[in-house]
Amino acid sequence: MYSRGLIDSSMSYGQYRDLIDALLMEGKTTGNNQSAAMTNYTEMNVQRMKRLDKTTSITDTALEKINALNKNYTWLVLTEAWCGDAAQTIPVMNKIAEASNGKISVRFILRDQHLYIMDAHLTNNGRAIPKLIVLNNNLKELADWGPRPKLLQDMVNDWKADPLLTHEDWIEKVHAWYAKDRTAQTMLELLDLLKT
């Protein structure tokens, strides 16, 4: 499922961000749905990522764990620019990779262009993103993560089951949770992947 060609054609974080900026200049976003709503989500997500790029930091304890890695890994991430959860978590993935001194290479591919990979990593039978796939040097899959921290995913499952909450209601709750958590749970779960 994973080939060197796939990794070589994937994007770095900088390339992913540049793609989003270039598309927004044309009034577009990534993916098949080019509605105004999706473009508006993308614009909000750019602001979220900018904020998290500035505010996300790696703790000394996390750095010890990262420095203890004795192998190299590729973190392959399925995403789209309009995805709010991606905007809240991808900058954290990037910060961990940056702190790894080359032991973790984080690479990005677009979900709608790689449905065969997405469909092997469904969440509750849905194509939820982002989905991070941990690969070793031989491109063997070791673990996956996403689309959001497990604690939040459990809450989302409950919110979706509540007939009194609309889609917009629970999306608002998701982003309020991220703001309050300040990347702590995301960082914890991503660092836990380093055990693999």
C-alpha positions as CSV (number, residue, x, y, z in Angstrom):
1,M,0.0,0.0,0.0
2,Y,2.9,2.3,0.8
3,S,5.7,2.9,-1.8
4,R,8.8,5.0,-1.9
5,G,7.1,6.8,-4.9
6,L,4.1,7.7,-2.6
7,I,6.4,9.1,0.0
8,D,8.5,11.0,-2.5
9,S,5.4,12.6,-4.1
10,S,4.0,13.6,-0.7
11,M,4.3,17.1,0.8
12,S,6.3,18.5,3.6
13,Y,4.5,20.7,6.0
14,G,5.8,23.8,4.2
15,Q,4.6,22.5,0.9
16,Y,1.2,21.7,2.3
17,R,0.9,25.2,3.7
18,D,2.0,26.8,0.5
19,L,-0.5,24.7,-1.5
20,I,-3.3,25.9,0.7
21,D,-2.2,29.5,0.4
22,A,-2.0,29.2,-3.4
23,L,-5.4,27.7,-3.6
24,L,-7.0,30.3,-1.4
25,M,-5.6,33.0,-3.6
26,E,-7.7,31.5,-6.4
27,G,-10.8,31.2,-4.1
28,K,-10.3,27.4,-3.8
29,T,-9.4,24.7,-1.3
30,T,-8.2,21.1,-1.5
31,G,-10.6,18.2,-2.2
32,N,-13.5,17.6,-4.4
33,N,-16.0,20.0,-2.6
34,Q,-15.2,23.5,-3.8
35,S,-18.1,25.2,-2.0
36,A,-17.8,28.6,-0.4
37,A,-18.3,26.9,3.0
38,M,-15.3,24.7,2.4
39,T,-13.2,27.7,1.4
40,N,-14.3,29.6,4.5
41,Y,-13.3,26.6,6.7
42,T,-9.9,26.6,5.0
43,E,-9.4,30.3,5.7
44,M,-10.2,29.7,9.4
45,N,-7.9,26.8,9.4
46,V,-5.0,28.8,8.1
47,Q,-5.4,31.2,11.0
48,R,-5.5,28.2,13.4
49,M,-2.4,26.7,12.0
50,K,-0.5,30.0,12.1
51,R,-1.5,30.4,15.8
52,L,-0.4,26.9,16.7
53,D,2.8,27.2,14.7
54,K,3.7,30.1,17.1
55,T,2.3,28.7,20.3
56,T,3.1,25.0,20.2
57,S,6.2,24.1,22.2
58,I,7.9,20.8,23.0
59,T,8.4,20.2,26.7
60,D,11.7,18.9,28.1
61,T,10.0,15.6,29.0
62,A,8.7,15.3,25.4
63,L,12.1,16.2,24.1
64,E,13.7,13.4,26.1
65,K,11.3,10.9,24.6
66,I,12.0,12.2,21.1
67,N,15.7,12.2,21.6
68,A,15.5,8.6,22.8
69,L,14.3,7.4,19.4
70,N,16.9,5.0,17.9
71,K,15.2,4.4,14.6
72,N,13.8,6.7,11.8
73,Y,10.1,6.9,11.0
74,T,7.8,8.4,8.5
75,W,4.6,9.9,9.7
76,L,2.3,9.9,6.7
77,V,-0.8,12.1,7.2
78,L,-4.0,12.0,5.2
79,T,-5.6,15.5,5.3
80,E,-7.5,18.2,3.5
81,A,-7.2,22.0,4.0
82,W,-10.9,22.4,5.0
83,C,-10.6,20.0,8.0
84,G,-10.8,21.7,11.3
85,D,-9.3,18.8,13.3
86,A,-6.3,18.7,10.9
87,A,-5.7,22.4,11.5
88,Q,-5.7,21.8,15.3
89,T,-3.4,18.8,15.2
90,I,-1.1,18.9,12.2
91,P,1.1,21.8,13.6
92,V,1.7,19.6,16.6
93,M,2.8,16.7,14.4
94,N,5.1,19.1,12.6
95,K,6.7,20.4,15.8
96,I,7.4,16.9,17.1
97,A,9.0,16.0,13.7
98,E,11.1,19.2,13.8
99,A,12.3,18.4,17.3
100,S,13.4,14.9,16.2
101,N,16.5,16.0,14.3
102,G,15.5,13.9,11.3
103,K,14.3,10.8,13.1
104,I,10.7,11.6,12.2
105,S,9.8,12.7,8.7
106,V,6.2,14.0,8.6
107,R,4.7,13.9,5.1
108,F,1.2,14.9,3.9
109,I,-1.1,13.5,1.2
110,L,-4.6,14.6,0.3
111,R,-7.4,12.3,1.4
112,D,-9.5,12.7,-1.8
113,Q,-6.5,11.7,-3.9
114,H,-5.7,8.6,-1.9
115,L,-9.0,7.0,-1.0
116,Y,-7.5,3.5,-1.1
117,I,-5.3,4.5,1.9
118,M,-8.1,6.4,3.6
119,D,-10.5,3.4,3.2
120,A,-8.0,1.2,5.1
121,H,-8.2,3.6,8.0
122,L,-11.8,4.5,8.6
123,T,-13.2,5.9,11.9
124,N,-16.6,4.6,12.7
125,N,-17.0,3.6,9.0
126,G,-16.2,7.2,8.0
127,R,-13.4,8.9,6.1
128,A,-12.4,11.1,9.1
129,I,-9.2,13.1,8.9
130,P,-6.5,13.7,9.7
131,K,-5.2,10.2,9.9
132,L,-1.5,9.8,10.8
133,I,0.1,6.5,9.8
134,V,3.4,5.6,11.4
135,L,5.8,3.8,8.9
136,N,9.2,2.3,9.6
137,N,12.2,2.5,7.2
138,N,10.7,-0.4,5.1
139,L,7.4,1.5,4.9
140,K,5.7,-1.1,7.1
141,E,2.8,0.3,9.0
142,L,3.4,0.3,12.7
143,A,0.4,2.3,14.1
144,D,-2.1,5.0,13.2
145,W,-3.7,7.9,15.0
146,G,-6.6,10.2,14.4
147,P,-8.8,11.9,13.5
148,R,-8.6,13.6,16.9
149,P,-7.4,12.8,20.4
150,K,-9.3,9.7,21.8
151,L,-10.8,11.7,24.7
152,L,-12.3,14.2,22.3
153,Q,-13.4,11.4,19.9
154,D,-15.4,9.8,22.7
155,M,-17.1,13.1,23.4
156,V,-17.8,13.7,19.6
157,N,-19.4,10.2,19.5
158,D,-21.7,11.3,22.3
159,W,-22.4,14.7,20.8
160,K,-23.3,13.2,17.5
161,A,-25.7,10.8,19.2
162,D,-27.5,13.7,21.0
163,P,-30.6,14.7,18.9
164,L,-30.6,18.2,20.4
165,L,-27.2,19.0,19.0
166,T,-26.8,20.1,15.3
167,H,-23.6,19.4,13.3
168,E,-22.6,23.1,13.9
169,D,-23.2,22.7,17.6
170,W,-20.8,19.8,18.1
171,I,-18.2,21.3,15.7
172,E,-18.3,24.4,17.9
173,K,-17.8,22.2,21.0
174,V,-14.8,20.5,19.3
175,H,-13.0,23.7,18.7
176,A,-13.8,25.0,22.2
177,W,-12.2,21.7,23.5
178,Y,-9.1,22.3,21.5
179,A,-8.8,25.9,22.7
180,K,-9.0,24.8,26.3
181,D,-6.7,21.8,25.9
182,R,-4.0,23.9,24.2
183,T,-2.5,20.8,22.4
184,A,-1.8,18.9,25.6
185,Q,-3.8,15.8,24.8
186,T,-2.8,15.8,21.2
187,M,0.9,16.0,22.2
188,L,0.5,13.2,24.7
189,E,-1.1,10.8,22.3
190,L,1.4,11.6,19.5
191,L,4.3,11.1,21.8
192,D,2.8,7.8,22.8
193,L,3.2,6.7,19.2
194,L,6.9,6.9,19.7
195,K,6.8,3.6,21.6
196,T,6.3,1.8,18.4
